Amino acid sequence: MLNNFIFIVLPYAALALVIFVTPYRFFSNRLTWSAYSTQFLESKTLFWGINPWHYGIIPVLAAHFLGVLAPGPLKVFLGNQTNLVVIESIGLALGLFAVFGCLGLLLRRVNAPILKRVTFASDWVLLYLLLAQALTGVYIATFMRWGSQWYLHTAVPYLWSLASFNPQIEYMTDFPLVFKLHAACAFLIVALLPFTKLVHLLYVPVHFLMDPPILYRWRTK
């Protein structure tokens, strides 16, 4: 029952929410389609949170997507033991970097009273989910070694089976609970994407490059 919920119900529910809720939010209230930048309110702790988070999580996500899009070449590349050890080491370091950044962002929300008016329940849920995702990823990288290789033979075929609407959860059912939690967090984050500030990931502000510069003047006595 748990396996069916995590590996069948959650991914398709998350996909449905992204497909139907995201355009509704975009066309009904585009002003909320933003990360609600709080840099003007607090920037010191933000620097130590947002930069490690992005520099850690983006390469890790890119590696996950690359495994889905090009599993064959990666199998060949990781078949070399040296390449495998190097990739595993880099991945673990990036995961720890992401955990550090996420903790910084979480503590920033806790310790900066000025941010309370722009912090919503969805922010807390999202931050805790992101932290859980990063922590379980680091645990897997540490205690379930060579994940970059077995990921190609298990999770990738499962994800392609989801895409073909023929979910083959037998690829995933024998994994330890921590891996299932890692997968569940990923699907929950996708499901919450249309409801949270994370939706700004889907918006590429290319037109901003063509906007004229904005001049700010301080109003003083």
N, C-alpha and C positions, 0 to 999 in steps of 0.2 A: 504493500500500500504506500509506504513512504517513498519507495523508488518510483512508483507511477506518478506520485504527486510532484516530486522534484524534477524528474526527467521527461515528463509528458505534460502535466497540467501547467506547471510554472512557465516553461518556455513559451508555450502557445498562448497562455494568458498574457504574458509580457509582450509578445509580438502583437497581439490584438490591441492592447492598450496603446502601444507606440503608434500603430497604424491609424487608430480612430481618434484617440484623445489628442495627440500631438497637433494635427491640423486644426482641430476645434479650438484649441488654446491659441494657436497662431492667429486665426482669423477672428476670434471673438475678443481677445484682449492682447494685442501684440506688445503692449507696454510691459507685460509680465515676462516677455520672452527675453530675459536678461539674467546675468549672474548677479545683478544688484551689487555692483562693486562697492566694497566698504573700505577701499584703500584710503579715501579721504578721512575716514573716521579713525582708522588704526592701520598703520603701515609697517611698523617695526616687526611685530610678531608675524604679520602676514608674509613678509619677505622670507622668513625662516620656515614658513609652512608651505606656501604655495609653490615656491621654486623646487624644493626637494620632492614634493608630491608630483608635480608635472614631469620633472626630469626623471623620476623613478618609474611612474606608472605608464607614461606614454610609450617608451621602448618595450616594456613588458607586454602591453596590449598589442603593439605592432607585431611582436614575435608570435603572440597567440593567433592573430589574424593571418600572418604569413604561413603558419603551420596549416591553417585551414585551406588557404588558397594554393599553396605549393607544397604539399606533403612529400611528393616524390623526390624533388631535389634536396629537401631538408633531410630526408632519410639517408640519402647518399652522403651529405655533408656531415651529419652527426654520426655516421658510421665510423668516422675517424675518431679514435679515443681522445686525442689531443683537442680536437674541435669540440667534442662533447664536454670535456672538463672545463674548457675556457668559457663556453656558452653557459654552462651551469653556474660557474663562479660569478660571471657578469650578471646573470639573472638574479642570483641570490643577493648580490650587492645592490642592484636596482630595487629589489623588493624591500630590503631594509631601508633604503633611502626613501621609498614611498611611505613606509610605516612611520618613519621619523617626521615626514612632512604632514601626514594625516593627523598624527598626535599633536603637532604644532597648531594645525587649524582647529582641532577640537578644543585644545586648551585656550586658544585665543578667544573662542566664543564664550568659554567659561569665565575667563579672567578680565574681559573687557566689557564693563557695564554699558558703555556707549553703544555697543552692538546689539543690545537686547531688543531695541525697537525694530531692527531689521533682521531679527533671527526668529524663524518660525519652527513649529514642530517638525515640519518636513526637513528642515536643515539638520536637526539633531538625528532624525532617523537615517538620513542619507549619510551623514558623517560616521555614525556608528556602523552602518553597513559597509561603507568603504574601508573603515578600519578593520572590520572583521574579514573582509575580502583580502586585504593586504596581509593580515596576520596569518590567516590560513594558507595563503600562498607561500609565505616565508616558511611556515611549518612544513608544507609539502616539499619545498625545495631543500629543506634541511634533513628531513627524516624519510622522505620518499624519493630518494635520489634518482637522477637521470630522467626526471619528468619531461624534459624537452624531447626525449626520444620516445618514451612510452605514450606520451600525449598524442603522438602522430598515429599510433596504432589503436588507440582507444577513443579518446574524446573526439578526434577529428572524424572518424567514420560515424560516430554517434551524431555529431552536429550535421553532417551531410544527410544522415537519415532523417533528421528533423526537417531539413530543407526540402526533402522529397516527400514529406508528410507520411513517412513510414518509420516512426521512431523505433530504433533497435536499442532498447535500454540494457540489453544483456552486456553491452560493452562497458557499462558503468556500474552495474549492480554489485559487483564483487569488491569494489573499492572501499577503503575504510571510511568511517563516518566523517572525518575531517575533510576528505575530498568532496563528499556529498554536500557538506556545509559550504564549501568553496563554490561549488556549482550553484547551489541554492541562492547564495548571496549575489552571484553574478546575475541570475535571472530576476531577482528582486530589484536589483539596481536598475536593470533595463525597464522593469515594470513601473518603477517610480519616476523614471526619467521625464515623462510628460507632465508630472505634477510638481517637479522641483526645479531649482535653479540650474540643475545639470542639463536642462533642455537646451541651454545655450551652446552645447556641443554640436547641435544640429544646424547652427546658424553660422555661416561664413560671411563676416562683414567686409566683403570685397569692396562694396560701394563706398565704404568709409575712406578708402584711399583716394577717392576723387573729391571728397568734401573739402571745402576751404578750411584753413586753420581757425580755431576758436580762440579768441582773446579773452582772458580772464582778468578782471580788475578787482583788487581787494577794496572793500568799503570800510574805511576807518574814520574815526573822529578827527 
